[in-house]
Amino acid sequence: MKRWLHSRHVTVLDQIASSASNFLLVAIVANVSSAEQFGQFSLGYVLLVFFLGLQRALIGEVLLVRFAADGADLRGFRAAAGLATLVGVLALGVLAVGAFFARETNPEIWLVLAFAMPVLLLQDALRYVLICQKLSGFAFVMDAVWTLLSTAAMVLLAVARADGTWVVAAWAAGALISAVLGIAITRAYPRPLLGVRWFLTNRDLAVRFSAEFASLNASTALVWFVLAGPLGAVGIAALRGASLLFSPLNTAFNSVRIAMIPELVRSRNTPRYRRGLVETGAVLLGLGVIWSAVVLLLPDSLGRIALGDTWDAAKDLRLPNTVQALAMVGYTTLLAYYRSSSLHVQSSWMRGILAGMTLAVPIFAALAFGVQGAAWGFAAAVAVALASGLTITAAARRRGGQRGLEPGGELA
């Protein structure tokens, strides 16, 4: 029973369940919406994903790195939940502005997404609280309840040809039920005022992690808009289609990293730490090789089922995306090492280099070699970031130490 309540395998299952509800939301909204409404939803969903990632960097990763080993008192977890709610209110305001500008087309779907944000971010923060409490099994239950309830409701609405706004509302309702369940399990009801103090106490990590996230995501978002110039809509569709084939692998990589960081933190300065790090790299490499082989061997018939007409343009980009995926194995393993060893300055350097390379290399490669060049440019950006991280780490070891930020701190 204890092993079910907390293990790396359960944490990975939790990440899969969490991602499944998001994937199904996009797929079902796409099927019931007009092109215009789905376009409005897509813009709002981009902001939703951004704020979700920001919350995970600002709160979730700080919990994993700083409090997975020794935990914290209930008051502190309530403070972290309170900060997540504050970020959700900020996101609500931003999406409400989007609803204002969309008032002549489809503001309703923006408004539903906006009012869902505080609930979504609170639910996600409670998952990290449970992982820190060695109760990842309950986090899985939370996400499974959300996925099952929201999927059933969304499918019924799709069969009834309901508007996409109602589908989003059903998904948000599932998140609300999951968040209430999480509060009942953790007793960590949100305390926003304590959340401000939590941020000030842990701002060394919170600011660093959120800045890393924001810079990397800003460069990634910007490069797609810039590439639309030289490549056009067809080229962007090909790049997006090829990257979509590898999206399950990205989910798996993120799941393994989140699952392993708490265990690595708890085993730091013990013989188990090195074994855990090697195991992390081995699992990521195995997943990368297996999934890349599946994608490379995918026949045209299945490719067209997955991507439709985009398959013909995307299939020639599978090789550079495979190279990028294999480079991500080393990058993700190194990032887990930095996080669990409190080598946060080094992680900032590596992620900053990736942000810069992601913005520059694919654009110049696209200007010279078209769509193929852009795809290889993305792969090269990850490879350069990984090589830079390894170089920085080796140089630090030669200097006789791996100085990072101290792992201490207070939750509230």
Residue, then its C-alpha position, 0 to 999 in steps of 0.5 A: m500500500k505504501r509503495w502505491l501511495h508513492s513511487r516514481h512509476v505512480t508519478v509518471l502515471d499521474q503526469i500521463a493522466s494530467s496530460a490526457s485531459n488536456f489532449l482530449l480537450v483540444a481534440i474534442v473542441a476541434n471537432v465541435s467548433s467552427a474554424e473561427q471558434f477553434g482559432q479563438f480557443s487556440l489563442g486562449y489555450v496558448l495563454l492557458v498553457f503558458f500560465l500553467g507552465l509558469q505556475r509549475a516553475l514558480i511553485g511546483e519545481v520549488l516544492l520538488v527541489r526544496f521540500a521533497a526531502d524534508g517536507a514542510d508543515l501544513r501552513g506552508f503548503r496552504a501558502a503555496a496553494g495560495l500563491a498558485t491561486l493568485v497566479g490564477v487570478l492574474a491569468l484570469g485577468v489576462l484572458a479576460v482582456g482577450a475576451f474583450f478583444a474577441r467580443e465581436t466574434n466569440p468572447e464566451i470561450w475566452l471567458v470560460l477559460a479565464f474563470a477556469m484559470p484559478v481552479l486549474l492552477l490550484q489543482d496543479a499545485l496540489r498535485y505537487v504538494l502530494i508528490c512532496q508529501k510522498l502521496s503521489g498515488f493520491a495525485f494520480v487519483m485526482d487527475a484520473v477523476w478529472t480525466l474520467l469525469s471531464t472526458a465522459a461529459m465532453v464526449l456526451l456534449a460532442v455527440a449532442r453537437a454542443d458548442g465548444t464553449w460548453v466542452v471547455a466548461a465541462w473540462a473546467a468543471g472536472a478540474l473543479i471537482s479534482a481541486v476540491l478532492g485535492i483540498a480534502i486529501t491534503r487539507a491545503y486550502p489556499r491562503p493567498l496572503l501567506g502565498v505572498r510571504w511564501f514567494l518572498t521567502n523562496r524568491d531565490l528559486a522561484v524567480r530563477f525558475s520562472a525566469e528560465f521558463a519565461s525566456l525559453n517559452a518566449s523564444t520558442a513562441l516568437v520563432w514560430f511567428v518569425l518562421a512564418g515569413p520565409l516558410g509560409a503556412v505550409g512550412i509551418a504546418a509541416l514543422r508542427g506536424a512533425s513535432l506533433l509526432f514526437s509530442p508523446l515523447n516530450t510528455a514522457f520526458n517531462s513525466v520522468r523528470i518530475a518523477m525522479i527529481p524528488e527521489l534524487v533530492r532525497s538520495r543526495n549525498t548517498p550512493r543511491y544518488r548516482r544510481g538514480l541519475v544513471e537510471t533516469g538517463a537510461v529510461l529517457l534513452g530507452l523511451g527516446v530510441i523506442w519512440s523514434a523508431v516507431v515514428l521513423l517506421l510509421p507507414d504512410s497510411l497511419g501517418r495520414i490518419a495522424l496528420g491528414d494531408t500534413w503528413d506528406a510535408a511532415k514525413d521528411l522531417r522525421l530524421p531531424n526531429t529524431v536527432q532533436a529527441l535524442a539530444m533531449v535525452g541528455y538535456t533532460t538528464l542534465l537538467a534533473y541533475y542540476r535541479s536535484s543538486s541545487l546547481h541552479v546557476q548552471s541550469s540557468w546558463m544551459r536553459g538560457i543558451l537553449a532559448g537563444m539558440t532556439l530563436a536564432v539557429p532555426i531562423f538562419a537555417a530556414l533562410a538558407f535551407g528552407v523547412q529542412g533547415a529549420a527542422w535541423g536548426f531546432a535539433a542543433a539548438v538542443a545539441v548546442a545547449l546540451a554541449s554547453g551544459l556539459t562543458i560548464t559542468a566539467a569546468a566547474r568540476r575541474r575548479g574543485g566544486q559544484r557550487g549552487l544555491e543552498p538547498g535550505g529555505e522555508l516554506a512559509 
